[in-house]
């Protein structure tokens, strides 16, 4: 079912008039294309902002009710405020049933968790593209294109020309152009040598032996460090002979 939006003709034009519209909760826009001339329109900001959150609003045929007259249109451009959540301007293009259109169609990825690259090889899917340009008649425009990842292995990719397109839909690509849509990669590759190097056996860990303390009375073994300076001085004092007593003079 087509999404329906309501608009009305905008009489006042210019920067000042557009500013006043935005303050009043309206969005200035333009409707063009087909066999009619361009028409300045205005829409309710709240309803438009809600619709812009819907993926289908950007890639499907819309029904625009303008002054009681309904016509099929495409959303062609949306201008947002630099830092506010406010729509500044919108462009809609009329659709002619027997004339082909060019549109960006979103991609929907399925069966990623069932692919051998993810399920068996520990890879992750990288989405290179999220939409594709296609050409078709208005009645053949799909809401999305499905990308089946069920058979994708690590190191392999799906290209745009590998996709199964709905009937009447063609890719808007150059002759030799075939971009990658999705691929499966491994986040971090660890070789067996690196894993082996990371694990060290307990027997390979060097140990430091501590010498047993020297027991009292035992002589220091050859090659051991000399005793502390304080100990040497004490020994020297002990070895000095006592001074002889002075003889009394007669």
CORHU-V342893 format. One line per field, one symbol per residue. ss: DSSP state (H for helix, E for strand, - for the rest). phi: phi as a letter, one per 30 degrees, with the letter a starting at -180 (. if undefined). burial: # if it has 24 or more other ideal C-beta (glycine too) atoms within 12 Angstrom, else .. A space follows every 50 residues. Layout:
ss = ???
phi = ???
burial = ???
This chain:
ss = ---EEEEEE-----HHHHHHHHH--EEEEEEE------EEEEEEHHHHHH HH--HHHH---EEEEE--EEEEEEEEEEEE------EEEEEEEE-----E EEEEEEEEEE-HHH-HHHH----EEEE---EEEEEEEHHH---EEEEE-- ------EEEHHH-------EE--------EEEEEE------HHHHHHH-- -HHH------------------------HHHHHHHHHHH-----------
phi = .ddcbcbbdcddbjddddddddddicbdabcbjicbddbdbbbddddddd dddceddcbbdccccchiccbdbbdcabccdebcdbddabbbcdcceccd bcbccdcccbiddcdddcdccidbdcddbcabdbbadedcdddacdcdce cdcdicbcceddddcddicbdcbdecdaddcabcbcebccddddddddcc deddddccdcddddddjdddddjddddddddddddddddddddddddddd
burial = ..#.#.##.#.......#..##...########.....#####.#.###. ##....########.#....######.........##########..... #########..#..#.##....#.##..#.####.###.######.#.#. .#...###.#..#.#...###.......#.#####............... ..................................................
